[in-house]
Amino acid sequence: MTQVHTARFGLGQIVRHRDHAFHGLVMDVDATYAGPAAETGAVASDQPFYRILIADTEGGVIAYAAEDCLVATPEIEPLSPEAEREWFTIDAQGRHAPRSQTLQ
């Protein structure tokens, strides 16, 4: 039987990486690892993986992180729908990308 994972974090939610201590905004989620083969290291690939926007003074960076490596940050509010539309391009499937990038 195939196990179905439910993503713990939602689009627009602010999360913190356990090891690297960055905060970022969830932009997209894959049900399982969708990167190059054998690049997950010690992290299990059969869990949700998230694209996280880490904003800084120069724009930001996108990280790809496993769910087990992330924790919720309830002290930081998620973006409102209006702010999401201001900062992101959102496609029909709900995937987010910074306005400076196109969705593929």
C-alpha positions in Angstrom: 0.0 0.0 0.0 1.3 3.5 -0.9 1.5 5.9 2.0 0.1 9.4 1.3 1.8 12.3 3.0 -0.1 15.5 3.9 2.0 18.6 3.8 2.4 20.1 7.3 3.0 23.7 6.0 0.8 25.7 3.7 1.6 28.2 1.0 2.4 31.6 2.3 3.3 30.2 5.8 6.5 31.4 7.4 8.8 28.6 8.5 12.3 28.2 10.1 15.0 25.7 9.1 16.1 23.7 12.1 19.8 23.4 11.1 20.5 26.6 9.1 18.3 28.9 11.2 16.9 30.9 8.3 13.2 32.0 8.2 11.4 31.9 4.9 8.0 31.8 3.2 6.6 28.6 1.7 6.1 29.1 -2.0 5.5 25.6 -3.3 5.4 22.0 -2.0 6.3 18.7 -3.7 4.7 15.5 -2.2 8.2 13.9 -2.3 11.7 14.9 -3.3 11.7 16.2 -6.9 15.4 17.2 -7.2 18.4 15.4 -8.8 18.8 11.8 -7.7 20.8 11.0 -4.6 21.1 14.6 -3.5 19.1 14.4 -0.3 21.9 13.3 1.9 20.7 11.8 5.2 17.2 13.3 4.7 14.4 10.9 3.6 13.2 11.6 0.1 9.7 10.2 0.7 8.4 13.3 2.6 7.1 16.6 1.4 9.7 19.1 0.2 9.2 22.8 0.1 10.4 25.7 -2.0 11.2 28.4 0.6 11.8 32.1 -0.3 14.4 33.5 2.0 14.2 37.3 1.7 17.1 39.6 2.2 18.1 43.1 1.4 19.2 42.1 -2.1 16.0 40.3 -3.1 16.2 36.7 -1.8 17.1 33.1 -2.4 15.0 30.1 -2.9 15.8 27.0 -0.8 14.5 23.5 -1.2 14.0 21.8 2.1 12.5 18.6 3.5 9.6 18.9 5.9 11.5 17.2 8.7 14.0 20.1 8.6 11.4 22.8 9.0 9.5 24.1 12.0 6.5 26.5 12.1 7.0 30.0 13.4 3.6 30.9 14.8 4.9 34.2 16.1 5.2 35.4 12.4 1.9 35.8 10.6 1.5 34.2 7.1 1.0 36.6 4.2 -2.5 37.8 3.6 -4.0 37.0 0.2 -3.4 40.6 -0.9 0.2 40.5 0.0 0.6 37.1 -1.8 -0.7 38.7 -5.0 1.6 41.7 -4.5 4.8 39.6 -4.0 4.1 36.5 -6.1 2.9 35.1 -9.4 0.4 32.4 -8.5 -0.7 29.8 -11.2 -4.0 27.8 -11.4 -2.5 25.0 -9.3 -1.6 27.4 -6.5 2.1 27.3 -7.1 3.9 30.5 -6.1 7.0 32.2 -7.6 8.5 35.6 -6.9 7.3 38.2 -9.3 10.8 38.3 -10.8 10.5 34.6 -11.9 8.2 32.7 -14.1 6.4 29.5 -13.2 7.3 26.5 -15.4 
